[in-house]
């Protein structure tokens, strides 16, 4: 029984590690109208086109993780209001207030480092944020991602962000401080 639990845990950790390393993909269906090709298409009624677009969320760099964290911190939810009798009205207010931010989180996770236009100037790299690219992707997700997809994406973004390894790195680096008071006491005694 104990070995089975250990095997399941090991398998789950392996799947999570694989998801972090490879990233995850998701698709959305975009519906739009376009002109038919050719000269006469200009005079005809536009045709409706459904297109499936596939996006990938990869493990974020520290810069992307920083931008995602800033967006997460901007989101607020008052849990006490959700327990009120007027739950539906509170949910509607939250949807109105936070929907664009959630779409921006998904867009930021998808773009990753592609958010920046990188140029090489004199041997160093200059990164300039491309707000238009982020705004276009945010608008697309705002108009095409459903609440059920959003829940799945929120879980995937959190898993792929690999916050556990990030926290463990901070713990490891903070434990090895040379200015730690305990380390100073050892040096004074020796």
C-alpha positions as CSV (number, residue, x, y, z in Angstrom):
1,X,0.0,0.0,0.0
2,X,2.8,2.4,1.0
3,X,4.8,1.5,-2.2
4,X,1.7,2.1,-4.3
5,X,1.3,5.6,-2.9
6,X,5.0,6.3,-3.4
7,X,4.8,5.1,-7.0
8,X,1.7,7.3,-7.6
9,X,3.5,10.3,-6.2
10,X,6.7,9.7,-8.2
11,X,4.6,9.3,-11.4
12,X,2.7,12.5,-10.6
13,X,6.0,14.4,-10.0
14,X,7.3,13.0,-13.3
15,X,4.3,14.2,-15.2
16,X,4.5,17.7,-13.6
17,X,8.2,17.9,-14.5
18,X,7.5,16.9,-18.1
19,X,4.7,19.5,-18.3
20,X,7.1,22.2,-17.0
21,X,9.9,21.2,-19.4
22,X,7.7,20.8,-22.5
23,X,5.1,23.4,-21.7
24,X,1.4,23.0,-22.4
25,X,-0.7,23.8,-25.5
26,X,-4.3,24.8,-25.7
27,X,-6.5,25.9,-28.6
28,X,-9.3,28.3,-29.1
29,X,-11.8,28.7,-31.9
30,X,-11.9,32.1,-33.5
31,X,-14.8,33.1,-35.7
32,X,-14.5,36.0,-38.1
33,X,-15.7,37.3,-41.5
34,X,-13.5,37.7,-44.5
35,X,-13.9,38.7,-48.1
36,X,-13.8,36.0,-50.7
37,X,-10.6,35.9,-52.8
38,X,-10.4,37.6,-56.1
39,X,-11.8,40.8,-57.6
40,X,-15.4,39.8,-57.4
41,X,-15.0,38.9,-53.7
42,X,-14.9,42.6,-53.0
43,X,-18.5,43.0,-54.1
44,X,-19.8,39.8,-52.5
45,X,-21.0,39.2,-49.0
46,X,-18.3,38.3,-46.5
47,X,-18.0,34.6,-45.6
48,X,-17.8,33.4,-42.0
49,X,-14.7,31.5,-41.1
50,X,-14.0,29.4,-38.1
51,X,-10.3,28.9,-37.3
52,X,-8.6,26.9,-34.6
53,X,-5.6,28.6,-33.1
54,X,-3.1,26.7,-31.0
55,X,-1.1,28.5,-28.3
56,X,1.7,27.2,-26.0
57,X,2.5,28.1,-22.4
58,X,6.1,27.4,-21.5
59,X,7.9,27.7,-18.2
60,X,8.4,31.4,-17.7
61,X,11.6,33.2,-17.4
62,X,12.2,35.2,-14.2
63,X,11.1,38.4,-16.1
64,X,7.9,36.8,-17.2
65,X,7.3,35.4,-13.8
66,X,7.7,38.9,-12.4
67,X,5.2,40.3,-14.8
68,X,2.7,37.5,-14.0
69,X,3.2,38.1,-10.3
70,X,2.4,41.8,-10.7
71,X,-0.8,40.9,-12.5
72,X,-1.8,38.4,-9.9
73,X,-1.2,40.9,-7.1
74,X,-3.5,43.4,-8.9
75,X,-6.4,41.0,-8.7
76,X,-8.5,41.3,-5.6
77,X,-11.3,39.1,-4.3
78,X,-13.2,39.7,-1.1
79,X,-14.1,36.2,0.1
80,X,-16.5,37.6,2.6
81,X,-18.7,39.1,-0.1
82,X,-18.9,35.7,-1.9
83,X,-20.5,34.2,1.2
84,X,-23.3,36.8,1.2
85,X,-26.8,36.1,0.0
86,X,-26.2,38.2,-3.1
87,X,-23.5,35.8,-4.4
88,X,-24.6,36.2,-8.1
89,X,-24.4,40.0,-8.0
90,X,-20.9,39.8,-6.4
91,X,-19.8,37.3,-9.1
92,X,-21.0,39.6,-11.8
93,X,-19.1,42.5,-10.3
94,X,-16.0,40.5,-10.1
95,X,-16.4,39.3,-13.7
96,X,-16.7,42.9,-14.8
97,X,-13.7,44.0,-12.8
98,X,-11.3,41.2,-13.3
99,X,-12.1,39.7,-16.8
100,X,-9.6,41.8,-18.7
101,X,-6.9,41.2,-16.1
102,X,-7.4,37.4,-16.4
103,X,-7.2,37.6,-20.2
104,X,-3.9,39.6,-19.8
105,X,-2.5,37.0,-17.5
106,X,-3.1,34.3,-20.2
107,X,-1.7,36.6,-22.9
108,X,1.4,37.3,-20.7
109,X,1.9,33.6,-20.1
110,X,1.6,32.7,-23.8
111,X,3.9,35.5,-25.0
112,X,6.6,34.9,-22.4
113,X,9.8,36.6,-23.6
114,X,8.2,37.3,-27.0
115,X,6.7,40.3,-25.2
116,X,10.0,42.0,-25.8
117,X,11.5,43.2,-29.1
118,X,15.2,42.5,-28.7
119,X,17.9,44.3,-30.5
120,X,21.7,44.1,-30.2
121,X,23.4,47.4,-29.7
122,X,27.1,47.6,-29.2
123,X,27.4,44.1,-27.8
124,X,24.5,44.2,-25.4
125,X,20.9,43.4,-25.8
126,X,18.1,46.0,-25.5
127,X,14.7,44.8,-24.7
128,X,11.7,47.0,-25.6
129,X,8.2,45.9,-24.4
130,X,5.8,45.4,-27.3
131,X,2.5,46.6,-25.7
132,X,0.6,46.3,-29.0
133,X,1.4,42.6,-29.2
134,X,0.2,42.1,-25.6
135,X,-2.9,44.1,-26.2
136,X,-3.9,42.2,-29.3
137,X,-3.5,38.8,-27.6
138,X,-5.3,40.1,-24.5
139,X,-8.2,41.2,-26.7
140,X,-8.3,37.8,-28.5
141,X,-8.4,35.9,-25.3
142,X,-10.9,38.2,-23.8
143,X,-13.3,37.5,-26.6
144,X,-12.6,33.8,-27.0
145,X,-11.7,32.1,-23.7
146,X,-14.7,30.7,-21.8
147,X,-14.9,30.6,-18.0
148,X,-14.4,26.8,-18.0
149,X,-11.3,27.2,-20.2
150,X,-10.1,29.9,-17.9
151,X,-10.1,27.7,-14.9
152,X,-8.1,25.0,-16.8
153,X,-5.7,27.7,-18.0
154,X,-5.3,29.2,-14.5
155,X,-4.3,25.7,-13.2
156,X,-1.9,25.1,-16.1
157,X,-0.3,28.5,-15.8
158,X,0.3,28.0,-12.1
159,X,1.7,24.6,-12.6
160,X,4.0,25.6,-15.5
161,X,5.2,28.7,-13.6
162,X,7.1,26.3,-11.3
163,X,6.7,28.4,-8.2
164,X,7.9,25.5,-6.1
165,X,11.4,25.5,-7.7
166,X,11.5,29.3,-7.5
167,X,10.7,29.3,-3.7
168,X,13.3,26.5,-3.2
169,X,15.9,28.6,-5.0
170,X,15.2,31.5,-2.7
171,X,15.5,29.2,0.3
172,X,18.8,27.8,-0.9
173,X,20.3,31.2,-1.6
174,X,19.1,32.8,1.6
175,X,20.5,29.9,3.7
176,X,23.9,30.4,2.2
177,X,24.3,34.1,3.3
178,X,27.7,35.2,4.5
179,X,26.1,38.0,6.6
180,X,24.0,35.5,8.5
181,X,24.3,36.3,12.3
182,X,24.9,32.7,13.1
183,X,27.8,32.6,10.6
184,X,29.3,35.8,12.1
185,X,29.2,34.2,15.6
186,X,31.1,31.1,14.3
187,X,33.8,33.3,12.8
188,X,34.2,35.4,16.0
189,X,34.7,32.2,18.1
190,X,37.2,30.6,15.6
